[in-house]
Amino acid sequence: MSRSAHPAGPRHADVMTEGHYTAPAEDLNALDERVWARTVTRDEHGALTVGGIGVARLAEEFGTPAYFLDESDFRARCRAWSDAFGPGADVFYAGKAFLSRAVVRWLQEEGLNLDVCSGGELTTALDAGMPAARIAFHGNNKTVDEIERAVSAGVGRIVLDSFQEIVRVAHIAQRLGRRQPVQIRVTVGVEAHTHEFIATAHEDQKFGIALADGQAAEAVRRALTLDGLELIGIHSHIGSQIFDMAGFEVSARRVVQLLAEVRDEHGIELPEIDLGGGLGIAYTSDDDPREPHEIAKALGDIVTRECEANGLATPRISVEPGRAIVGPTAFTLYEVGTIKPLEGLRTYVSVDGGMSDNIRTALYDAEYSVALVSRTSDAEPMLVRVVGKHCESGDIVVKDAFLPSDLAPGDLIAVPATGAYCRAMASNYNHSLRPPVVAVRDGQARVIVRRETEEDLLRLDVG
Ligand SMILES: *Cc1c(COP(=O)(O)O)cnc(C)c1O
């Protein structure tokens, strides 16, 4: 259907004074495959299914709101990343995007490594049987306790983030009789966000040690003198939800430049470089993410070229995708509650969750799409804002979207691409119960993180 056939959409949109909106899709019932998990489709009655199971059954069995994660899609994305980078490189899944014991087991089965950045993530990884040698430990303020646990467990690398931490990790390793493999995280002077990268506003942030002013070279100097440390490489992570490879290319070039300086000064070639994560995914049909093989080729080419130019052997490359693996694999299923049309503005559609299960819209102004999934509809599109049930007017899940105008309380709607940084950032605001994560695969659905209960809330409240 053409836009002009639906005066409601553009007319409402015209009155918007800020932000931008996506014009109503040609067909509101269509599911853009870039935005939805791979096994998502509609059945013959028009209801959305994932892994072969319909949303009505999922809602009945597991309740709403809930995250439904397409396990075969998750595994396929792991394989796409490791196949793209090949045996000469390492893929570390960034656990902060979403971590659970089931996820750790999938990573092991698919041959990926794992980044953690807290004692809690380390415990989850080890508890689910991830070999410590395949774990990297990150963070700008690791506690002494966390460092001791990571070193004792024998993690494959600790990524050093400050001058103080260089000394701290060295002392702890020495005391424990270990020589800890480490990388130094450098800030290369590039900060990338989505469609552009910024080559100036980079040093004014908390992570890493600046390449500028010779700080990173000084960090290498210090690390090389300490017996407790085995310096294996340089690490750089430039941002998140990035589509433009240019920022990665600048980063790779500057990291290789540092390797050349280290070789010139110390006569050693550090064997590894890590180029971090941050690859963007499609949250809406406007987003056009790069595929793992394109990323692997772009990064591989630039590192090879820069190393040749500097007379260095090509180091082992690692990357750390989080969002790009788990983000597209899940959607959040909500039940529609109150519907409030604001004449001349838009219609507010309230759901049974909100900022407690997806803080990204409030936190980053993130954009999401939404679809009616319990049925199809041929009704006119209406401009909506999907909001939660929390006591904040900023409690917005989807800022601007179109849903069919016959939407009614009790309908199920779903927000795709909520696998990353949604359950991981979920809160108990208003003493709401954090939703479950249900893995769906080949007609089977199983809870991998259960829904919180009111007993869980009361158990922590010991006053
Ligand atoms: C957050 C983070 C990642 C993962 O970022 P994504 O945007 O989820 O790919 C990787 N490496 C480091 C060091 C990070 O902090």
Ligand as a Chemical Component Dictionary entry (heavy atoms), coordinates in Angstrom:
data_LIG
# 
_chem_comp.id                   LIG 
_chem_comp.type                 NON-POLYMER 
_chem_comp.pdbx_formal_charge   0 
_chem_comp.three_letter_code    LIG 
# 
loop_
_chem_comp_atom.comp_id 
_chem_comp_atom.atom_id 
_chem_comp_atom.alt_atom_id 
_chem_comp_atom.type_symbol 
_chem_comp_atom.charge 
_chem_comp_atom.model_Cartn_x 
_chem_comp_atom.model_Cartn_y 
_chem_comp_atom.model_Cartn_z 
_chem_comp_atom.pdbx_ordinal 
LIG C1 C1 C 0 31.169 -3.287 25.068 1  
LIG C2 C2 C 0 32.440 -3.839 24.583 2  
LIG C3 C3 C 0 32.429 -4.753 23.530 3  
LIG C4 C4 C 0 31.184 -5.154 22.812 4  
LIG O1 O1 O 0 30.565 -4.095 22.178 5  
LIG P1 P1 P 0 29.337 -4.376 21.161 6  
LIG O2 O2 O 0 28.923 -3.024 20.764 7  
LIG O3 O3 O 0 28.301 -5.102 21.940 8  
LIG O4 O4 O 0 29.890 -5.200 20.063 9  
LIG C5 C5 C 0 33.624 -5.289 23.130 10 
LIG N1 N1 N 0 34.787 -4.951 23.749 11 
LIG C6 C6 C 0 34.819 -4.090 24.787 12 
LIG C7 C7 C 0 36.118 -3.788 25.428 13 
LIG C8 C8 C 0 33.658 -3.508 25.232 14 
LIG O5 O5 O 0 33.697 -2.643 26.246 15 
# 
loop_
_chem_comp_bond.comp_id 
_chem_comp_bond.atom_id_1 
_chem_comp_bond.atom_id_2 
_chem_comp_bond.value_order 
_chem_comp_bond.pdbx_ordinal 
LIG C1 C2 SING 1  
LIG C2 C3 SING 2  
LIG C2 C8 DOUB 3  
LIG C3 C4 SING 4  
LIG C3 C5 DOUB 5  
LIG C4 O1 SING 6  
LIG O1 P1 SING 7  
LIG P1 O2 DOUB 8  
LIG P1 O3 SING 9  
LIG P1 O4 SING 10 
LIG C5 N1 SING 11 
LIG N1 C6 DOUB 12 
LIG C6 C7 SING 13 
LIG C6 C8 SING 14 
LIG C8 O5 SING 15 
# 
